[in-house]
Amino acid sequence: MGRDDEIEADGAGDSVDAMLAEWRSEWPELDVSSSQVVARLLRAARLLEERFVTQLRRPGGMPVANVGDFDLLQALRRGGPPYALTPGQLRQALIVSSAGLTGRLNRLEREGWIERGPSPVDGRSTLVSLTEEGRVSFDRLVERHFALERDVLSVLEPEERAGMADALRKLLVSLEEDAC
């Protein structure tokens, strides 16, 4: 009896187990074994994003529209004072198109998170900076965000988290190399 058979017998599976069982029933010779990992990664990512967006829009500070905006704010905050990057640096850090970045910047500027101005080093270049209010609000928000991440991962033992981090790092390095 394999692991999949055991899961089906005790009913302790997840939505991916159900999908795999349907494929085994409908098309037994189709190899869908990759979905044991890929489908779970994609589904977990969507569910995590839903949780993160719900938290980002919670009252108690300046709301953030979506995870993409949150990632941009993180990139600015991680850089340390003066919490400023060029649009090119942001595009590289976020892997986003110029149009996508412009939409995020317009929204975040309108909402008071950031401001744009000329670079003091090169007047032809623009700098995107966190506003003081944006930095203070983001600091409160990011603490709640990492607490939520820890809470979500609390179902895993420390060794499981470490093993998962190592395996995902290996996968991500491969995917990032292919993207270049």
C-alpha positions, 0 to 999 in steps of 0.5 A: 500500500503506497502513501497515496492509498493510505491517504485515501483510506484514512481521508486525511488528504488535501485538495491535491490528493483529491485531484490526483485521485480523480486523474488516476481514476480518469486516466490511469496511465497519465503521469501526474506525479509532479503535481504532488509538489507543483500543485501544492506549491501553487495552491499554497501560494494562492492561499497564503496570498489571500491571507496576506492580502486580508491582513494588509487591508486590516484597519489599524494603519494605512492599508496596502492594496495587494501583495505586489505593493507590499513587496515594493514597500519591503524593498524600500524598507530593507534598503535602510535609510534613506529608504529610497531606490530608483525605479530600475532598482525596484524593477530588478528587485520585484521582477515586474514590468515598467507598466506594472511598476508605474501602476504600483508607484502611482497607487502608493504615492496617491495613498501617501506611502511613497514620494518620487523626486530627483536623485541628489546624485544624478538629477536625470534619475528619479528616486522612490522613497518611503514617506515618514508616515509610510515607514512608520505604518510599514514597520507596524505592518511588517511586524504583523506580517512576519508574525502571520508567517510564523503562525502559518508555519507553526504546523511544521516542525523546525526540521521540516521547515529547514528541509522545505527551505532547502528544497525550495531554495534549490528549485528557485535557484534553478527557476531564476537561472532559467529566467535570466 
